[in-house]
Amino acid sequence: MVDVELAVKRTISFLRERLSETGADGYVVGISGGLDSALAATLAVEAVGNEQVSGMMLLGAPSAESNMTELPTHTMNY
């Protein structure tokens, strides 16, 4: 069984360390409207803060039209 809390803590720690090691200004996350990109964006924001994470809407067919139309509202609230 996976310890989800531990996996989240390790992932956040990894993201913080990698950003610090690379000297980059932040992360860019491709947003497709699916669960995986939502999770990636959430973990990145938890790791380094919303000022250092940019979300880019991906072109193509999203998982659902409503996911993409609600995207600006959800990302601005985070």
C-alpha positions as CSV (number, residue, x, y, z in Angstrom):
1,M,0.0,0.0,0.0
2,V,1.2,3.5,-0.9
3,D,1.6,6.0,1.9
4,V,0.1,9.0,0.1
5,E,1.0,11.6,2.7
6,L,4.6,10.5,2.6
7,A,4.6,10.5,-1.3
8,V,3.2,14.0,-1.3
9,K,5.8,15.3,1.2
10,R,8.6,13.7,-0.8
11,T,7.4,15.1,-4.1
12,I,7.1,18.6,-2.6
13,S,10.6,18.3,-1.1
14,F,11.9,17.1,-4.5
15,L,10.3,20.0,-6.4
16,R,11.8,22.6,-3.9
17,E,15.2,21.1,-4.1
18,R,15.3,20.8,-7.9
19,L,14.2,24.5,-8.3
20,S,16.9,25.6,-5.8
21,E,19.6,23.5,-7.5
22,T,18.8,24.7,-11.0
23,G,18.5,28.3,-10.1
24,A,15.4,28.6,-12.3
25,D,12.8,31.2,-11.5
26,G,9.9,28.7,-11.2
27,Y,7.9,25.9,-12.8
28,V,5.7,25.9,-15.9
29,V,2.9,23.3,-15.8
30,G,0.9,22.3,-18.9
31,I,-2.8,22.4,-18.0
32,S,-4.9,20.0,-20.0
33,G,-8.0,19.9,-17.9
34,G,-7.2,16.5,-16.6
35,L,-6.5,15.2,-13.1
36,D,-2.7,14.6,-13.8
37,S,-2.0,18.2,-14.7
38,A,-4.2,19.5,-11.9
39,L,-2.2,17.4,-9.5
40,A,1.1,18.5,-11.0
41,A,0.1,22.2,-10.7
42,T,-1.1,21.7,-7.1
43,L,2.1,20.0,-6.0
44,A,4.2,22.7,-7.7
45,V,2.3,25.5,-5.9
46,E,2.6,23.7,-2.6
47,A,6.3,23.3,-3.1
48,V,7.3,26.8,-4.2
49,G,4.3,29.1,-4.0
50,N,1.9,30.4,-6.7
51,E,4.2,33.3,-7.7
52,Q,6.7,30.7,-9.0
53,V,4.3,28.5,-10.9
54,S,2.8,29.3,-14.3
55,G,0.1,27.3,-15.9
56,M,-0.1,27.0,-19.7
57,M,-3.3,25.7,-21.3
58,L,-2.4,23.0,-23.7
59,L,-3.9,23.0,-27.2
60,G,-5.9,20.0,-28.2
61,A,-9.0,18.2,-27.0
62,P,-9.3,18.6,-23.2
63,S,-10.8,15.9,-21.1
64,A,-14.1,17.8,-20.8
65,E,-15.2,21.2,-22.0
66,S,-16.3,22.3,-18.5
67,N,-12.8,21.5,-17.2
68,M,-11.2,24.1,-19.5
69,T,-13.9,26.8,-19.1
70,E,-13.6,26.6,-15.3
71,L,-9.8,26.7,-15.4
72,P,-9.3,30.4,-15.0
73,T,-11.5,30.5,-11.9
74,H,-9.8,27.5,-10.3
75,T,-6.2,28.7,-11.0
76,M,-6.9,32.2,-9.8
77,N,-8.3,30.9,-6.5
78,Y,-5.2,28.8,-5.8
